Amino acid sequence: MNKEESLVPPGKIASVITSLEMFERPPLRPEQSSASWKLERIVHPAAQWYRDLFRRVGEAYLWLSRLRKSDAELREILDDERVEVYAFKAGGKDEGILELDFREPKTCELAFFGVTAPFIGSGAGRWLMNRAIEIAWSHPIERFWVHTCTLDHPGAVEFYRRSGFRPFRRELEIVDDPRVLGLLPRTAAPNVPIL
């Protein structure tokens, strides 16, 4: 590959995606908890509610995929009975998202997972992951998997490994920069320059 073939065009961002999987329920890791932490399943979540929480959790990591979908495309996913959306609540406020996708037979994808910035480092992520593992493996699955990328929290891959996932694939992805598209503010993810 020569230098020109490896350039990322203006208006685009590049990341390395790592996919991880597990084939049996692992022991849950020790967790901290708070009496104010709750997990609530949101059946047929409103698109506006979903996008707001998705954006608050993922803006620092340039989460893009669900922001690009039309309301009809998003509704098709969120209204599917095989997709389960949960809100992590702290003090009665929605502060994290857990989305489990069971549309592939005998498989669960941890489609989206994260907490808002004030809860990073609080133990809420571990608490939420333990709930994700419990819920996923309460279904008749044989495989639980997730993907993360180099734009996510720098500790994401190791967090997933400690949770029982094992890497199985790595790939390069180049996509439109959501800040250039106007889907996220230009101030989002200041560690990733806009070209």
N, C-alpha and C positions, 0 to 999 in steps of 0.2 A: 504494500500500500504506500503510495507516495503521499507527500504532504498535502497536496490539493485534495486528494480523496478523503483525507481525514479531517478537513476543515468543517466546522459547524456553521451553516449559513446564518446571516443576520436574521433576527426574529425567531430563531430556533434555540432550543436548549437540548443538551445531551445528557444522558445518564446511563449508568450501568445497572441493569436490573438483575437481582439475584432471586431465584425462586427456591423455596424451601418446602419440605414436606415431612409428614410423620405417618406411620402406618399402624400405630397403636396408641392408646391413651397413655400419656406419660404421668408420672406422679406430679402433683401440683407443687409448685415452688412455694416456699414460705412467703407470706404476704403481710403487709400492714393493712389496716382498714380504719375506717372512720364510721361512726354511727350515722353520719350524714350521707354516706355513699350508698347509692342504690342503682340498680340496673332495671330499666323499664323497657319492655318490648313495645315498639311503636308499630302498630298494624296499619298498613296503608298510610304511611306518613305523607303529610302535605309536602309538595315539591319545595315550597318556599322555606318551610322549617328545615327540611333535609339539606338544602343548599346552604342555608345559614350555618348550620352546625358543621357541615362538610368544609365550608370555607374557614370557619373559626379554628378548626382542628388542623386543616391542611395548608392554609395560606403560606406559612413559613417554609413549606416544603414544595410549593408550587403544584399542589394537587390540582389536576386539570380535568380529568376524564368526565366527571359528572357535571361539571360546570358547562361543558360544551354541548351536552345533550339537550334536546328540546324537551319541553314539558311532557310531550307524548312519549318520547323515548325513555325518559326517566320514570314516568308512570308505569310503563310496561315492565320495568325491572322491579320497582318498589311494590307494585300490586301483585307480583307473582308470589303465590303462597310458599314457594320453595326458597324465597329470599327473606331472611329475618333481620330486621333492623332494630337495634337497641340503643337507647340513650344512657350514657353514664351520667348520673345525677349527683351533684354535690350541693348540699344545702338547698335542694329543690330546684336547682338550675341545671340545664343541659350543658355538660362540660366535656363530653366525650362521645365517640361513636364506635359502635361495633356492628359490622354488617357481615352476616354469614350467608353464603350462597350455596344451596344444596341442589342446584339445577342439574349438575352432572351426577349420574347415578352412582351411589355408594361413595360419594365424594363431598367434602365441604371445603369451599374456598373461604379463607379469611379475607374477604374482599376489601374491607376498610376497617381500620383499627387505629385509635389514637385518642388523646386527651388534649384539651386546650393548654396553652402555655403555662398558666398558673399551676397546673397539676403535674407538669413534667418534673420528675425527681421526687415526687411526694409519695410514691408507692402506688399511686392510682393505676399506672400502666400494668404493674404486676397483678394487682387486684382484678383489673379488667381482663387480662389475659387468662387468669385462672377461671373466670366465668366463661370466657370464650371456649376454653378447652372442655369445661364441663358440659356446656350446651352442645357443642359440635359432636362430642362423643356420646351424648345421650340419644343421638339419631343413629340409624343403622348404616354407619359409614365404614369404609375400609381405609380411607385416605383423607387427611386434613392438610391443606397446603396454603401457602401465602407467597406473595412476591413483594419485594421492597426494592428501593433504588438508592443510588448515591445522593439523591436530592432529599431523601428522608433523614430523620434524626441519625447522626453519625453512629449511634449505638444500636441501631435497629437490627442489623444482622446478628450481632452477638446476643441481643435480647431474645430474638426468635430461637437461636441455637440453645440458649439456656432454658427456653421453654419446651424444648424437645424436638424442634424442627431441625432437619438436616438439608443443607444446600444440594440441589440437583441440577441447576442450570443457571448460566449467566449469559446475558445478551445486552447489546447496545441499543438504545432507543434515542431517536432524535424526533422531537415534536415541536409544535408551535409554542412559543413562550406565552403563557396565559396573561402576562402583564402587557405584552405588545398587542394581544387580542382584546384587551380591555376587560378581561374576565376577573383579574385580580389587580389591586393597585400597583403602580410602578414601584412602590416602596416595599413590596413583599419580597422576602428572601434577598436581602441586600448582599448576601455573600455570593450570589449568582449574578454576575453583571449582565445588563441588558445590552445586546449588540444590535 
